[in-house]
């Protein structure tokens, strides 16, 4: 089960990275892409699980 979580985590990171590159510079903190924010929220929930 843990392996699935790790795989999912890595996939999400890859998706977020590609979305950031498509949107332009990752330094734009004033505007957050909703899809990107959703990805970060999911990652946070995964991190909080023991």
N, C-alpha and C positions, 0 to 999 in steps of 0.2 A: 504493500500500500504506500509506503514511504517513497519508493522508487517512482511511482506514478506522480506523486506530489512534486518531486524534484524535477521530473521531466516536464510537467506542466509549468512549473516555475521558470525553467529555462526557456520554454517556448514563449511564455509571456514576456520575458525580458527581451527576447529576439524581436517579437512583434513590436514592443514599445520602442526599441532601438530603431527599427526600420521606419516606424511611423514618425519618429523624431527627425530622422534624416530627410524624409519626404517633405516634412513641414518646414524645414530650414534649420537654422542654428538652434542647438539645444539650450542656448543661453536665454531664450525668450521665456522668462518666467511670468511676464505680465499676461500672456495669453496661454491657456492650457487647453489642449485638444480634449473634448469630452471622451473620446475613445481612449486616449492616453490616460486620462484621469481614472476611467473605469478600470484600466489595467493596473494602475497603481493601487487602487482600492482593493482589488482582488489579491494582489501581492501582499498588501498589509494584512488582510484577513488570513492568508496562508501563513505569514510569519508569526501571527499571534497564536496559531494552533501549536500545542506542545509537541 
